[in-house]
């Protein structure tokens, strides 16, 4: 993290407070500097703080069918323990397929890292595959942050032309996937805005990164379609009949 005349200034080395195969938590002691570069809070007065960095880069995959207006997007229904605890009920919300990269790291992933992770997660969680050329990383290579104060990067990978795999690897042991399927764009928006009633069930999306990436995927598709429509038609005059 670069030093500056104001803001946070690292003090000493960072410490890995926790790490597993999917997640890492790094603590970095910090001094807070005033605009003139003086330390406002430091270890001397007990005011030094630890800035916590959470590292779990992961891809969210938008498998789309059709166009930006009348198309659909593939979602999975998954039970999430934190939501159950917070809401005191069993919630099986709908979300985009996705997951962390092979190893938790604080270093920004490369474009190929995101794409490789997306291909693996799409097969694992959805049982879907597509040609490599049909995967597209949308947005900056370093990924996005769910909140400016967090360093938990994620990226959107849009994939078209998906088909059912002959054999999928199946979800991991700690994942409970109870449903999957394509939903129209407006259905996905309704799922986030309050719930989509289908039969006796109400389908919900409660994850802001999920709805943000759905909107981004739809917008990206629209931009691709608009750009394609503006491409000039090339006429081969040499092959044209002459009078």
N, C-alpha and C positions, 0 to 999 in steps of 0.2 A: 504494500500500500504506500503510495507516494506521500512524502511530507509536504506540508503547505504552511503558509504563514498563519492560517487560522483553521480551526476544526480539530480533528483528532490526529494525534501523533503517536505511533507505536513506541512502546517502551520494552526493550528486551525481545526475547523470542516468543513466538506463539506456541501454544501447548495444545496437543490433541487431547481433548477431554473425553471423547467417546468416538468409537469407530466400529462399524460392522461391515458386512458385505454390501449394504445398501446406503449407508448414511455415515457422515462424519460430523463431529462438532469440534470446532477449533476456537480456543479462547486466546485473544490477543490483548495484553495489558495496554491501556491507552492513557495518555494525558490529553486533556482538553485545552486547546490554546485560544486565547483571546485574539481579537483582530490585530493587535500589535505584536503577536507572536509570543506573548507571555503565558505561562501555564496558569490556568484558572483553577484547575483541580489536579492535584498530584498525590503521589503516595505519601508525601511529607505531611499533608493534612488529612490523610485518610480518604481523599476523594478520588483516587485513581480508580478507573473503571475497567472492567473486562468487556471487550467487544466480542460477541459470539458470532461466529461464521458457521452457517450450516451448509454443508456440501453434499448434494445428492443430485447431480445433473441427470435429467431424464427426458425422454422424448414423449410427447403426446401425439398420437397418430390419428389424423382425420382421413379415414377411408371414405371417399365420396363416390356417389353414383349420379350421373346426370350433370346438370348445369347449376349455375349460381341462383337461378330463380325457381326452377321446378325440381331440383335434384334432392338427394337425401344423403344422410351421413350415418355411419355405422357406430352404434353405441353398445356398451356392455353394462349389465347390471351387476353390481358387486357390493357385498356387505363390507362395511368399513367399521372396525371396532371403535375408533375415536368418535365417530358420529353417534354410535350407539350409546357411549358413555355420556356425551354432552347432552343428547336429547332424551336419554333414559328410555329408549325404545330401539327396537331392531329396525335399522334403515338399510334398504338395499337400493341405493341411488344409482342413477345411470351416469355414465362417464365415458370419456374417450379411452380406447385402449392405450396403454403406455406403461412405462416403467423406467427404472434407473439404468444407467449404463453399467458396464461390466464391473467397474470398481469405483467406489466413492473417491472423489478427488476434488481438490480446490482449484485445480488448473482448468482453464476454459477448454471444453472439448473442441475437436475439429469437426468440419462438416461431415466427414466420413464416419466419425464417432456417432453423431446423431443418426445418420442414415442406417448404419449397421445396427444400432440399438432399436430403431423403429422396425426394421425387418424382422428382428428376433422377437420383439414384443407382439407384433401383429400376428405372427404365427402362434406364439405361445398363448396369448389371451383370447384371440378371435378365431384361430384356425384358418387364417386367410394368408394368401401369398399374392405377389404381383411381380412383374418384371422390374428389374433394377431401375430402368429408365422411367418408370412410372412413379418413383418416389421423388419428392421435391422438398427440400428444406426451405421453409418460409421464414424470412426474418434474418437477423444478424447471426453470424456463425457462433458468436459467444453465447447465444441464447438470450432468454428473457428472465427477468426476476419477478416473482409473484408480488413482491412489495419492495420499495426502494431500500428498506432497512434490512433486507434479507439477501443472502447470497446463494440461495437454493435455485440454481439455474434450471430452466426447462426450455424446450424448443418445440416448435410445431413442424411436423412432417406431414404433408398432404400426399395421399397415394390414390391413384386412379387405376381402373382396370383390375380390381381385386377378384380373386376366385378362391373357391374353397380348396384347401390343401388336402391331399390324399391322406396324409397323416400329420397331425399337429403335435407339438411337444406337450401341450396341456399346461394349465396354470400351475404355479408353484404351490407348494403345500400350504403356505400361509395365505392363499387367495381363495375367496369363495365367490365364484362367478355363477350367477343364477339365471342369467338371461342375456340375449344379444339380438341385434337386428338393425336394419336400416330404418331411420326416421326422417321424415321430411323436415326441411329447415324450420318451418313455422311450428311444427310439433316440438322440436328441440327447444325453441324459444318459450313455448308454453310450459314445457317441463320445468324450466328455470323460473318463470314468472309466478308460478303457483301450483303447477302440477297438471299433468295430462291424464284425464280419466279415460281408461280403456277397460270396459267391463266393470268388474268390481274393484279394480286396482287403480291407484293414482301413481303415475310414473313421474319421478322428480329428478331434477338436476340441482344439486346444492353446492357444487364446486364452482367458484368463480373462474379459476383457470380453465375449467372445461368449457363454460359458456363463452369465455373470451376467445379461446382457440377455435370454437365452432364458428363464431362470428368472423374471426380472422380468415379461416379457411373459405368461408362463403365469399368474403370480400376478395380474397386472392383469386378464386375461380372467376369472379366477375371481371377482374382486371385482366386475367389471361384471355378471356373471351373477347373483351373489348379490344385488346391489342391484336388478336387474330383477325378481328373484323376490319381493322385498319390496314392490314397488309395489302399492298398493291397487287393487282393481278398482272402477272408477267405474260406478255404475248410474244411468242416466237415468230417474228416477222418472216424469217426465212422459211418457216413451214407453212405460212399463210398462203392460200391460193391467190393468184394474181389474175387480173382481168385480161 
